Amino acid sequence: MVEEKSHQLSTLHFSSIFDQLAESHLPFAIWRLPYEKTFQCAISKNPVINLQKIDLELLDPGFTFAPYSYVETKEAIFIKADISFDFDSFDEPIEEDILEKIDLDSPKIIKEKKSKVFQFNLRENKIEKSRFIEQVKLAIEAINQGYFEKVVLSRSKSIERTESYSPISHFIRLCDAYPSVFCSLTYLPWTNEIWIGATPENLVSQDENGIFKTMALAGTQSSINTLGEEISNADAMWRQKEIEEQALVSRYIINCFKKIRVREFDEIGPKSVKAGNLIHLQTAFEVNTNEIEFPQLGSIMIDLLHPTSAVCGMPQKPAQDFISQTEDYDRSYYSGFLGPINIKNRTNIFVNLRTLKASKDKLTLYAGCGITQDSNPEKEWIETQIKLKTVAI
């Protein structure tokens, strides 16, 4: 009972700060790295959109938020960390000097109200299902005709946003539910959008010791079996379709290393990893950039990897063309990338999966699945339904 009250108070406390920041029209991001308990926040004092090419060696500390179309524009939102701070819990008061830097008064905690947790309505829509299954069939046909080996098709699901929806409460629930993934909340004042997500896929990271990391993450199954029991990583069974899909992503990363003549890398996996209500196949790759004297590896690999074959396909160009011709909506920032850059001499950039956009009147959720020669259209639809439910908690 004490924990429940503390959780409510923390939501109220942070919601009041969030409301004040929104009124100031300042872009900001809050995030928590996988397996860490500390939250971090970066706030820009510039209310105008700041678009940058992501060059890790040149950028100041901040937070990037890149669209799927970054491959064409080479422009991503960059929230410069004019103000940044860490905190361990949402009921922890923000220090007065930080509030003064943001030009905010001390937040006044509103009187506690009993409110219902927002319920996501993800009922299956027959028209949406039929349209998506037809798209998957077209993709399989194109694969059989030799246009590409794999393509990732996605869809969006929009539902009404009601007064009971609280972005901060939702973000806290994601953090509590998924300690092993990157959780974030990003506020874009110029469009009045809030993006919230919990993504398991590291695009690139580089620590203060020059250790570069990326991963191949593909293949998906529910972490709950037909009896409602949780499946352990060791007991996860993989079909040939998922094994081959994951191998394609791994080969793509290795080919990127070959392009820039990087041969000294460690390959770890593949192994089963759990991310919320899903289990994936993952292979990790590590490079010591100091030993090979290649400090700019992170920036170069962003350009080579995005959009990865886990969100686009392989080969990249024909898969991209098929997506643009087949999908009937704008991916926007879904399947782009995001994360802190040069914060405490570390960079952690993730693929923007398992994400939701909160606008004034509606919530839009996104999900995709990798299509190969062995794909079953009905099962691919079910996979997207499971992925939508991951963020809809």
C-alpha positions, -999 to +999 in steps of 0.1 A: +000+000+000+029+023+008+045+016-026+013+024-044+010+058-027+046+066-034+041+057-070+011+080-072+029+109-055+059+105-078+036+107-109+020+138-095+054+154-087+069+147-121+037+155-140+038+190-126+073+195-138+064+181-172+034+204-175+056+234-167+082+224-193+055+219-219+042+254-212+077+267-217+078+250-251+113+235-244+123+202-260+135+176-236+141+139-232+140+116-202+154+081-205+167+050-186+193+028-200+189-010-200+195-027-166+201+007-149+181+023-122+191+059-127+170+082-149+186+109-170+171+141-184+183+165-211+166+199-217+174+224-245+168+261-239+162+265-276+125+260-284+132+259-321+138+226-339+175+218-342+184+195-371+218+180-373+238+153-391+247+128-364+285+131-361+295+118-327+329+134-327+316+169-333+283+171-314+280+185-279+263+164-252+226+159-260+199+136-272+192+127-308+158+118-323+161+107-359+133+098-384+132+067-405+140+090-435+174+100-420+190+078-446+178+103-472+180+136-454+209+131-430+190+153-406+180+144-371+165+163-342+192+171-317+182+182-282+213+199-269+217+192-232+218+229-220+205+214-188+210+178-177+206+159-145+201+124-131+176+112-106+169+078-091+131+080-086+102+100-097+093+111-061+127+126-057+124+165-057+143+182-085+170+205-070+161+242-068+192+253-088+181+230-117+146+245-116+162+280-117+183+271-148+151+260-165+133+292-153+107+271-135+093+278-101+092+250-075+065+226-087+033+228-068+020+193-062-016+192-071-040+175-048-040+138-052-068+125-074-080+090-079-079+084-117-083+053-138-053+039-157-058+045-194-070+015-212-056+008-247-082-004-271-063-026-296-093-046-309-085-063-342-098-044-372-107-067-401-100-040-428-065-033-413-058-070-410-068-077-446-048-048-460-017-058-440-019-095-450-022-085-487+010-064-483+028-094-467+017-116-497+031-090-521+064-090-502+067-128-503+060-127-540+087-101-545+112-123-525+103-153-546+110-132-578+145-123-565+140-086-557+153-089-522+159-116-495+140-099-467+118-068-461+103-054-430+067-043-433+050-022-406+017-006-397+003+019-373-027+018-350-044+050-339-068+052-309-085+081-291-066+099-264-088+106-234-081+127-202-071+096-183-040+092-204-009+105-186+024+104-206+045+103-174+024+075-158+027+055-190+065+060-191+068+049-155+048+018-162+071+009-192+102+014-170+088-008-143+077-035-168+108-036-189+140-032-169+162-048-196+154-023-225+159+014-233+129+034-221+124+070-231+100+100-233+108+127-258+088+160-260+088+179-294+072+213-287+071+225-323+046+196-332+032+192-297+041+155-298+053+132-270+071+100-281+073+072-256+090+039-261+107+008-248+132-006-274+156-035-270+177-028-301+211-010-297+221+006-330+255+019-319+271+026-285+305+038-275+318+041-239+345+063-223+370+035-230+364+035-267+344+002-268+320+003-297+289-020-297+261-029-320+238-059-323+218-080-347+183-085-332+158-104-352+134-133-348+105-129-325+082-151-304+060-145-274+076-151-240+043-168-229+033-202-241-002-215-250-007-225-214-001-190-201+033-199-187+065-178-191+091-194-214+127-192-203+154-181-227+169-216-225+136-232-235+128-209-265+124-229-297+132-212-330+118-220-365+140-220-395+124-187-406+135-168-375+170-184-375+176-173-411+161-139-405+186-133-376+215-146-397+207-121-425+209-092-400+242-106-386+257-109-421+247-074-429+266-060-399+297-081-408+295-068-444+294-032-430+326-039-411+342-053-443+333-021-462+354+000-439+381-028-434+374-034-397+384-070-391+391-069-354+357-075-338+342-099-313+310-117-322+288-129-293+258-151-300+233-157-313+214-163-281+178-158-269+171-126-251+139-115-234+124-080-240+092-076-221+066-100-235+088-111-264+119-132-269+143-124-297+175-139-312+205-116-306+241-115-317+263-088-302+294-072-319+322-053-301+352-033-313+379-016-293+383+016-313+414+026-294+432-005-303+424-002-340+428+036-339+394+043-354+376+068-330+351+078-357+337+043-361+304+051-343+295+079-367+304+059-398+285+028-386+253+049-381+254+058-417+261+023-428+236+005-405+206+028-407+180+017-417+191-017-404+179-049-420+158-054-388+136-024-398+141-022-436+154-053-453+182-068-473+195-057-497+187-023-483+179-002-514+153-026-531+137-032-497+135+005-490+119+011-524+093-017-518+084-002-484+079+032-498+056+018-526+037-006-503+032+009-469+002+033-468+014+056-440+044+077-429+067+060-404+079+093-391+102+086-362+092+050-358+121+027-369+144+058-368+169+060-340+173+079-307+194+082-276+219+102-256+251+114-273+283+122-254+266+123-220+293+115-194+316+106-224+292+078-234+269+074-264+239+050-265+218+051-296+189+027-301+165+018-330+131+034-323+110+002-319+080-005-295+070+032-296+040+054-294+033+090-305+009+110-282-006+140-300-034+162-287-064+140-295-050+105-304-023+080-296-005+062-325+013+029-320+036+013-344+048-023-351+065-042-378+078-077-387+104-092-410+092-109-441+112-137-456+105-165-481+091-187-453+068-161-438+032-169-430+010-138-435-014-147-407+014-152-382+031-120-393-002-101-384-002-118-350+034-108-344+025-071-350-004-074-326+019-088-299+044-060-305+017-033-302+007-048-269+043-045-256+040-007-255+003-006-247+005-012-209 
